[in-house]
Each structure stands twice: as structure tokens, then as C-alpha cells.
Amino acid sequence: MNQLVILAGGMGTRLRARLGDLPKPMIPFAGRPLLELQVELARQHGFDDIIIFACHRAEVIEQHFGNGSAFGVRLRTVVEREPLGTAGAVLAAMDLLADRFVVMYGDTMVNVDLGRLARTHMAAGADATLLVHPNDHPLDSDLIEVDGRDWVTAFHNRPHPADRWFQNLVNAGLYVLEKAALRAWAPPARALDFGKDLFPAMLAKGARLLAYTSPEYIKDIGTPERYDKIQAELASGVVARNSLSTPQRAVFLDRDGTLIEERDGLRRPDELVLLPGAAAAVRELNHHGWRVVVVTNQPVIAKGFCTEAELAVIHHKMETLLGREHAFVDRIYYCPHHPHKGYPGERSELKIDCECRKPKAGMLLRAAAELQIDLTASWMVGDTTIDLETARAAGVRGVLVRTGHGGRDGRHPDAPGHTVENVRDAVAYILAPTGL
Ligand SMILES: [Zn+2]
């Protein structure tokens, strides 16, 4: 696969003061048009067949790129005669499309490994793959629901009902598409948007849509404030650092007794209460560019007290409550196992001596591999000596909080770790210059 489609038809009305007469995707970053940065990223990842769908002031784009040879790619600019929506523009030009291609929006700053995205799409056999991520304002974002294997099961467009819990997963606007899966909608009978129209319609017809969750950098420049912020992040190296090839610092957070109130075997969403300061602590880590990863033992699954689907709703509630305070976790890992067999109602296949149950390091090692985490630069925060022992096993530094069990579990009295009052103080300690 080597074709990239860039949707560059945006008007950029809100950016008019910064754009002057330029079409939105030609907005400059450090003296270079955004579209040129996208073409360069594509070429670096082996995508050298590029189609740009342009509309407003398309001639500026045509003149800048020509046939792409000056940029090391084969490039065509397609001028839209009428606004057909993001998906409509693509569906109206099926003849130009390869059997499989990547779609990017021309108003996003992107630092994504396009090859890895494409390989994941192909390995899964998806009809479409959507790059998704948590954000710090999920309540006013369109959200995606997935099953336990990352297949999209529903689209939830804003506004969201206050009495339902949602996973913090947002369509970032980067797709891999199978041309064959689009034929039923081509040519488009009306203007169609990918997120609001085409993907929900594909899902309703039984198409297999994969959610590819990634912490890589992808942000849209829609407003002057966002444009200024992204310029600053490009200049300071934040854009470059947020890739899957750069080792990341992470804070691993225990769940019960650390982020949320301790309940003995919590098994229903209504039992979940965030601890004071938990959202602020997570938000602080988000702001400082740390990965935030929850790692929790949930033997309630093995014991048959709670299903995976019920646990997912509990985690959706936690993500919704954090999202209300503009905080997000990058990923949640849980161990569903329990080592001791012989109880009524248990799920015997999960009653094993696994590698993920804390104090073993399995969940942290898996997160390190999936999110490119540098364990030597990372921390684990929890309310038990099991968490401190986990930190030691994984090679991260440990911090014990006095909330929840407050370290009184007595399981690993020798495990090393600094002690603070709560998760907020733990984050302050970690972010303080002496803690680095
Ligand atoms: Zn396990």
C-alpha cells in the first residue's frame, strides 16, 4: 500500500486572520505549509502516491506541489467542483483510488507511523481502520465504542446523555480504507462526512471497522488558539517526541484505593467514586506529556462476580468522570485472573497463576512494549506494598499513597518506595525536580 489521500478542501474561516489569502492546509509552520509537512511524513513512511482533494483556492496548492516530483512523490491535485463532504469527495473519485489507501485531513498536524497503521489494518482484515485516541474534552467530542478486541461497535455523537458512561475514544481523523468496502456508496447521492455519515452507515451494513488506539501526535489546527499551540509544540519538539519510536515516560497508577475509593471487590459502576484530587493528578500528568497507564488486578472476573463487559462499563464510568475534569488515561490494563481454584461460580479457565497479576510485572511490560515506555524513567503509584513490589519487579520507581489500604496490607514489607498522602501528592513528587 502506498497511496495517501489528503482532504484539503477546508475553508479555514476561523483562521482567516492568520491565513490571509491562503487555503487552510497551506497555513505555515516554521515557514513551511502544513500540507508540505504531511507530504514529507507520507514519503518517509513509503507513501509516494498522493492525491490532494482541494476546493477553496485550489490553484495555490496546485502551483506549490505540481506533480510532486520536487517533493519525491507522485502527486495529483483534484479540484472539487461542489462541496461533497469529506467522504463524498473520495467516493466521487473512485477511479483514482488504489485498492487500499490512507486518508488524512489537510488541517491536522500529524506524526504517525503510517506504515504501522497500515500493517495493523491489513493484519486484522478490516474494511476500514480509524486511528482513535482519548482527549481532554470527551464530553463535547464524538465518541467511539469498541468491543474487547478493538472492533467498533457504535458511534456516539455529541451531545451525550448524562446518565451513560462512555469510553474516552475519539476519532482522530486518520483512516485506512478498502476501496471495495466503499462501492455501495459510490458515487455519493449527497454530501457525506466520514465520521457522521459513512462510517455509521458502513457499520450498520456489517462492515468491519477497526479502532487503532495510538498515543502518537495528531491534532487539528481549527482555531487560532490551537494553531498557536501546535506551532509552539512543533518548535519545542513535542510533535517529534510523540511518536512510537521515541521512548516515553509513564506513570502507572493502581486503580482501587489510589484513583478511586477502595471497595472490597468493586463490581458495579455505582460503587465507583473518584478519590479527591485524582482527576487533577491525571490532568497534571497529561499536561506534562507523561503517559498515564492504569494497572489493576481484577480477580472479580475469575471469581465470577463481574463479567468483562461489566468491568468495561465500570472503566467507562471512570473515564467519563476523569473526562469531566479534562483528564484522560492512555490505557487501562487489568488482570482478570486469580490463582486459587475451588470456589462456586468461578471461571476455572481464569483461575491460573498468570504473568500479569501484580506483583508480577506483566501488565507494565506489556504497556512498555505497546506504548514505547522507558521503564527506567517511569513510576508506579499505588496504595499497597504489592504495588511497590510490582514497581521493583518492573524496574520503575514506586510511590505509596496513604489512601485505600495505605500500605497496611503487609504483603511485601521490604518493597522500596516513597510515601505520600494521596495520588495528587504522588504526582507532585514525581514532577518535582528532585523526583526526576
Ligand atoms: Zn493475570
Residues whose N, C-alpha, C, O or C-beta is under 5 A from the ligand:
A	BS01	ZN	C335 P336 H337 C354 E355 C356 R357
